[in-house]
Amino acid sequence: MARLPVLTANDLVKTYESAGGSVHALRGVDFELARGDFVVLLGPSGSGKSTLLNLIGGLDRATSGRLLFGETDLAALDERELTLYRRRHVGFVFQSYNLIPSLTAGENVALGAIGTERALTPEDALALVGITDLRDRFPAQLSGGEQQRVAVARAIVKQPDLLLCDEPTGALDCKTGVLVLEALDRVNRQFATPTVLVTHNAVIADMADRVVHLADGVVMRIESNAARAQAQELSW
């Protein structure tokens, strides 16, 4: 039985106006995301991966097309409603960790729970990413991989309906990047959190259910993996 989509994009277009003319970041993209999905958006720089992620996350608005979260059209929401959508439903992980230097790991994670009703405790979120023992350390006392796992814990502490990751391993070496990918995979499997991961690293595609290949703002093809690879099986 087909699973009902959590999010559906139909003919999604995003155009930016600049002094040099119009820049077409997305050119009619169709996309679906169901509960439990782990989807990798793969393509070179400028292919539209991050633009699509930003539209899904309510960080930007489409120029045209439909983007439905359940039965809610994100294009019809005003700025306040979009802010509530991001706060209540979306967890973000970026390449830069964006931790507050003056707060401990646990305090940084607690920020992600503000304004939500079904949040995990910071301790439980840190346990999911394997760093409970680092709860009282400040970002400057953590390695890059540890900081990124704190960022993952902060994103998942509210138990989001969508987990969106933009190059989460881009600043990490393979060994620490795999630890971050293990954390993301664990959350996806344990909570069935629909997860979208943007990367230019084709190796990471092996751990996805589906791989969406983008180029010049167009979906070139979508591939399904017969089985998802474990993060520890990856190397680059």
C-alpha positions, 0 to 999 in steps of 0.5 A, spaced: 500 500 500 502 506 498 504 511 503 500 518 504 505 523 502 507 528 508 509 533 503 508 534 495 511 539 490 507 540 483 511 544 478 515 548 483 518 554 480 523 559 483 526 565 479 530 570 482 531 577 479 538 580 479 541 586 475 543 581 470 536 578 469 532 572 471 536 566 474 531 560 474 533 556 480 528 551 479 524 549 473 518 545 474 520 540 480 515 535 482 517 531 489 514 527 494 516 525 501 512 520 505 513 518 513 519 514 514 523 516 507 530 518 507 531 522 500 538 524 498 538 530 493 544 530 489 547 534 484 553 539 482 553 546 485 547 551 482 543 545 481 537 547 485 538 542 491 538 548 496 533 552 493 528 546 493 530 544 501 529 552 503 522 552 499 520 545 503 523 548 510 519 555 509 525 559 508 523 561 502 517 562 497 516 559 490 515 563 484 509 558 482 507 551 483 504 548 489 507 545 495 503 542 500 504 540 507 499 535 508 493 539 506 496 546 507 499 550 501 505 553 504 505 558 498 498 561 502 501 562 508 503 569 511 510 570 514 507 569 521 504 562 519 511 560 515 515 561 522 510 557 526 510 552 520 518 552 521 518 552 529 513 546 530 514 542 524 521 542 521 528 541 524 534 544 520 541 541 520 546 546 516 553 545 514 555 550 519 553 548 526 550 555 528 551 553 535 551 559 540 558 559 543 556 561 550 551 555 551 553 548 553 551 543 548 545 541 552 543 548 553 544 549 545 539 543 544 534 545 549 533 551 544 530 547 539 525 545 544 522 552 545 515 553 543 513 545 542 509 540 545 512 534 544 519 535 545 524 530 547 529 532 553 535 535 551 539 528 554 534 524 550 536 528 544 543 527 545 543 520 547 540 519 540 546 522 537 551 518 541 554 524 545 550 524 552 557 525 556 558 532 552 552 535 555 556 540 559 561 542 554 561 548 550 562 548 543 569 551 543 571 544 547 568 540 542 570 537 535 567 539 528 563 532 528 561 533 535 558 540 534 555 537 528 551 532 532 549 537 537 546 541 531 543 534 529 540 533 537 537 540 537 534 539 530 530 533 532 529 534 540 522 537 538 521 531 534 519 534 527 515 532 522 520 533 517 528 533 518 532 537 512 539 537 512 544 541 507 551 538 506 551 536 514 558 533 512 561 538 508 565 541 513 567 534 516 572 528 514 570 521 512 570 518 519 566 524 523 562 525 517 560 518 518 558 519 525 553 524 523 550 520 518 549 514 523 545 519 527 541 522 522 539 515 520 538 513 527 533 518 528 530 517 521 529 509 523 527 510 530 521 515 529 520 514 521 522 522 521 521 524 513 529 526 512 531 530 506 539 530 505 542 535 500 549 533 498 554 533 492 557 527 495 555 521 491 557 516 496 552 518 501 546 516 496 547 509 498 544 510 504 537 513 501 531 510 499 531 515 493 536 519 490 533 525 486 538 527 481 538 535 479 541 539 474 540 546 472 533 546 476 530 540 473 529 533 476 533 529 471 532 522 474 529 519 481 533 512 483 531 507 488 535 503 492 533 496 493 536 496 500 539 502 504 547 502 506 549 503 513 553 509 514 559 505 517 559 502 510 561 509 506 567 512 505 570 518 501 
